[in-house]
Amino acid sequence: MKSDVSVIIPNFNGENYIANCLDSILDQSFNQWGQIEIIVVDDCSSDDSINIIKGYKDVKLRENAVNSGFDKSVNEGIKASSGKYCLLLNNDVVVDHNFVKYLYEHIDKNPKIFSVSSKMIRYFERNKLDDTGDFYNIFGWAYKRGDGKRIGSYQKETSVFSTCAGAGIYRRSILDEIGLFDEAFFAYLEDVDISYRGLIFGYQNQYEPCAVCYHIGSATTAKGQKYSPFKVKISARNNIYMAYKNMPLIQLLINSPFLVVGFSIKYMLFLKRGFGKDYAAGIKEGLKTCSQIKKVPLQSKNIGHYFLIEIQLIFNVFRFILNKLSR
């Protein structure tokens, strides 16, 4: 039987978080009138995650044969799902009672909406936001909207550049059209990449302030810390991948001076934080291997969308500055 919403949760060593996550999804008001299926994709956990998940009779468990990263796990879950919409959820997220209801109602009202991002609040600092949708600018910087601001902010529905895949919903029919998450990314920025692709094809990414959840953040890959050598390196590499993959050659040439400046500034910032070598290694790997990435085909029907995206990339620089100044 087909579901209205398929909740897909990638899991790796999440024994401390997964039960709270599953309990919150099973307690949704949406269950009273809509059909939810829950799929957990385990990426070779070595803790007690599997046994915990198997204790939930209404949860479908899929296990990767080898550790393959966030993107592969999410894609496996999407392929195994039956829902009209795919709701992606990190294992360290706990959602409010009406979370699924609000995301479903938002995305279902307009077939041009590809994805909807939720209002993510810091789990251990309930008075501060974690994410209300992501943005990407001409300097090659992806950043979280509203990170660290008071929870009373960002109360209106709006368009965003990207939906955070840690707690966001996606239209299945558009995923079938534009493709799934790029597994070459492994983890980090894959959600900005797929949202970017949605914009190229003329679809929208939006934010729903009433869909509230609580996020620990980097619990699996960075042990709850904002930065780690792995995260810095992979994110730097994936920034190269994203620009190369989504920008046609002429746009890439026009934007390359800004990208060089942006990556240089990032390097200096990470150098001060002790991650300069990791960031430089990621940039080097990205430049060396980006030719292996499959570019988004340039189609005449999408040329107008590229112009609109370029305007967003420029405008998002000012968004970034205002975001920093208003903290």
N, C-alpha and C positions, 0 to 999 in steps of 0.2 A: 504494500500500500504506500502511495506517495505521501510525503509529509509536506506541511506548509513551510517549516523551517528545519533545516538540518544544522545542529550545533556540532562543530568540529573542534576538538581540543587536542592539539599536539602535546605529548607528554614525554619528558625526559627527567628521570630522577625527581619526580614531584611528589614524593610521599608525604611531605609536610603541607602540601597545598591542595592536592587533587580532590580530596574528600569535600572540603569546604566549597570548592568550585562546583562539583557535581551536585551537592545538596542544594545550592542556590539555583541551579538550572532546573532541578526537579521540582522546585517550589514556585515555579512561575505562574502568574495569573493567566498567561496565555494558554496553559494546559487545559483550562476549563472550556475553551471553545476552538482551539487550534491544535494541530498535530505537530509535535516536536519529536525529532529523533536525535539521539545523542551518540556521537561517534568519537571515541578516544583512540588516537593513533600513537602507540608507544614506540619511541625511538631507541630501543635497546637499553632500557633502564636497568640499573644494577641494584637499586634499592627495593623497597617493598611495594612500589607503585602498582605492579601488575596484580598482586593479591588484593589490594585495596579496590582497584577498578572492577575486578571480577566479583566483588561483593555486591555490586549494583546490577540487579537483574534487568533493568530497563536501559542499560548502557551497552552499546556495541563496542567491542575491543578489537582493534587491528594492531598487529605487531610487525614492525619493520625487521627484515632479516639482518640488516646492518645499519649502523648509525648513519643517517643520511641528512640530518638537519631539518630545520623548521619547514622549509619550502616543500621538500619531498613528503614530509608527514602530512602537511595540509593538503597537498594534491591527492595523496592516497585517500584521505578522508572525503574530499570532494567527489572523487571518482566512485566511492562506495556509497555516496549519499543519494537520497531520492527527493530532497526538498526543492521547492520552488526557489527558496533563498538559502544561502549558506552563511551561517553565523559563525565566525571564527573567534575563538576564545583561548587566551593563554591559560595555562593550568594554575597560575598564581593570581587569578582574578575571581572575585566574588561579586555577584550581580544582585541588584535590587529586585524586588518581587515583580515589578512591571517592566523590567528591562527588555525582554523579548517583545512584549506587546508594543512598546513605543517604537522600537526599531522596525518591526513588521509594518506598522501603520504608516510610518514615514516612507519606507522604500516602496510600498505597495501602491502609493497614490500617484506615481508618475513613472511610466515605462522607460523614461530617459535617465532615471537615476540608476547608476551602476552600484554605488555603495553608500552606506551611511555609517558615520563614525559616532561613537557614544561619548558620554561625559565621564571620563575616567578620573577618579580621585585617588590620591595616594592612600594606600591601605593603612599605614602607620601615622599619617598626618591628615586626618579626615577634614581638616579645615583648608587643605590645599589641593589644587587641581594637579593632575598628572598629564592629561592630554585631552584636547577637544578637537582633534583633527590635525593633520600635518601639512606643512608647506615646504616648497622647494623653490630656490631662487637661482638667478643667473650666475651666482658665484659657486653653484654646485653644493649649496648647503641645504640639507633637509633638517627641519626643526619642528618641535612639538608646539602647537598653539596652546598658550595658557599655562604652560608648565610652571608650577610653583605659585600660581596666583590663587587668590581666595576663591572658595567654591561658589560664591554668589556671582562670579563673573560668567560671561558667555552664556547668557540665558535665552538667546534667540537662535532659531534655526538659521542656518546659512550654508553657503557653498564653501567647500574646502578643496585644497589641491589633492589631498590624499586622505583616505580613511586608515586609521591605525588598525592593523590586522590583529592586535591583541584583544580587541573587543569591538568588532565591526561586522556588519552584514553586507552580503554581496548578492547581486541578481544572477541566478544560475544561467539564464539564457545568454547573458552578455559574456559570462565566463566561457561559455561554449563558443561564442563568436570570436573573442579576442585572445583566448588561450588562458591557461592556468598560471600559477606563480612560477617564475623562472628559477629552476632548481640550481642553476649555476651560482645564484646568490648565496645559497646555503642558509643564511640567516642574516637579518638586518637589511633594511631598505627595500626588501622585496615588496612590501605593501605600497611604498611610494612608487615603485616601478610599475606595479600592476594598475595603480590608480592613474598614473601618467599615461599608460596605454589606453585606459578608458577615455581619458580626455582627448587623446589623438583620434579616437573613433567617434567623438562627438557626444559622449555621455557625461553625466554629472556625478560628482562625489559631494556628499552633504553631511551636515552635523545635526544630531538630534539631542538637545540639552536635557530632555526628560528621561533618556535612557542612561541611568546612572550605574556605575560599577566601581569597585575598589581594587586597585592594582598594586601588588608588591613591587614588581619591576626588576628585570634582569635576574630573577631568582635562579634560573637554570644556568645561564652562560656566564654571568658575572658575579654570582653569589651575593646578589642584592646591591652590589656597588654600581655606581654610575658608569665607571670606566674599568676596562680590563685590557691586557695586551691583545687577547683574542678579539674582543669587540672592536677595539680601535683599528686593528689591522683589517678585519673583514669589512668594516664599515667604509674605510678608506678605499679599499679595492672596489667595493660595490658602488661607490660614488662614481668611479671611472666607468664602470659597466653601465650605469644608468644613463649618463650623458651620451656615451657612445651608442647605446642601443636605441634610445628614443629620439635623438636629434638627427634629422637628415644632414648630409654632409655640409650643405651651405649654412645651415643653422649652427652646426658644430664649429665651423670655421669662424663665424661671426662671434660666437660666444666664447671661443677658446681663450682670448685674453682675460676675460672675466673669470673663467674657470681656473686659469693658472694663478691669478691673484687670490682667488678664494681658497684654493688648495694650499698656497704658500702661507696664508694667514692661519689656516687650520694647523699646518705643520708647526708654526711658531708657538701657537697656543698649547699644542700637545707636547712640544718640547719642554715648555715650562712645567707641565704636569708630570713629566717623566715618561711620556709615551711617544716621544719623537721618533725613535727608531721603529716602533711598531707602525706608526702612521706612514712613515716613509716606505717601509716594506710593503704596506698595503697598496700605496700608490704605484710603486714599482711593479708589483704583481698585476695590478689592474691594467697598466699600460702594456705589459708584456703579453697578457692573455686576452685582452678585450676583443681581438680579432676573432676569437673563438665564440663570441657571443652572437646570437642570431638577432640582427637588427629588425626593428619594426618596419615592415615594407612601406615605402613611400607610395601612397595612393592619391590620385588627383582629387578624389572626393574629400580627402582629409586636409588638403592644403590650407583651407581657411581655419581649420582647427589649430594648425601649427602657429599661425599668426596670433590667434587668441592666447595660446599657451605662452608664446614669447612675451606678450604683454604682461601675463601673469608672472612670469619669471622676473621681469624687471620690477613690477609693482611689489612683489613679495620681498624685495630687498628692504623697502620702506616698512612693510609689515614686520620684518625681522627687527629693525631698529626700534620701532614703536613697542614691540613685544618686550625688548630688553629694557627700554627706558621706563616702562610702566610697572616694573617689578617693585 
